[in-house]
Amino acid sequence: MNNTHYEYKNLSFFQTQYDDLKNHRAIQHPLFSFLEKQSIGSLNSLQFQAIRDNYIYRTLNTIPCIAYALIAAVKNLDYEAIALLGKNLSEETGEGKAEQSHVFLLLFSFNEHGQRIFYLPPIHHEELDFSPFILQGVRSFTAKQKELYQSATYPLVIGANMGQELAAESMLQSFYQSLFVPYQSFYTSSDYLRVSKYFDCHLDGTEKQHALDTYQIAARLSECPDNSALVLEGATRFLDLQAMLWDGLYELLKSLAPESMT
């Protein structure tokens, strides 16, 4: 009876802290408001290139990090987490079809859109290090994200994954609605379906489910107060990293605006 009451109190605290994370700067960042205010023609090719190159650079780390989280779950014999993280990794990697891997869809979407709308040559992922727009902040983000996911402290890893998935859907929704949807009329229906597939395969409920899955893993671990503090620390550390990345990109986009270049 006492244990049940103890677990309930701790999960209530965890839920409150989780809800507070939804207001984190990484999720409610002025970058997204800035992008939402851009109308057709107001976002220039340099700005799109800056977004494209930094977002791709950032997101190439997603599959390796999910794999690190899965390995951590295996090492800790957390079979529920193994099942859910394994499903996530399978979906990210195309469920057995390499051409449907989210990283390939990502590259196609941003490169095709960049060519058609902003007259930009496509960029291969191996060329990103040579892009003049790559921020030191995105390099720091990927390095520190990897360190966090490779931590020997399991609840910290699960927390980082929870933070990443918590922020993912709103981030994807913002980029899609701001950068792609306004230009839909520039495509045939079939071409737009192809260029929007990267977003469609996340925003069809998949990303929302990933967030629920990682919450489920984290909440179960957080029945122990020591684990709860570490899970929340991992989530906060990831979100802090992402907020700093958005800070840098936001400042770069403002510096590339026409009024800043005259």
Secondary structure, DSSP 8 states (H G I E B T S, - for coil): -HHHHHHHHHHHHHHHHHHHHTTSTTTS-HHHHHHHT--TTTS-HHHHHHHHHHHHHHHTTHHHHHHHHHHHHHHTT-HHHHHHHHHHHHHHTTTT-GGG-HHHHHHHHHHHHHHHHH------GGGGGG-TT--HHHHHHHHHHHHHHT-S-HHHHHHHHHHHHHHHHHHHHHHIIIIIGGGGGGS-HHHHHHHTHHHHHHHTTHHHHHHHHHHHHHHHHTTSHHHHHHHHHHHHHHHHHHHHHHHHHHHHHHHTSGGG--
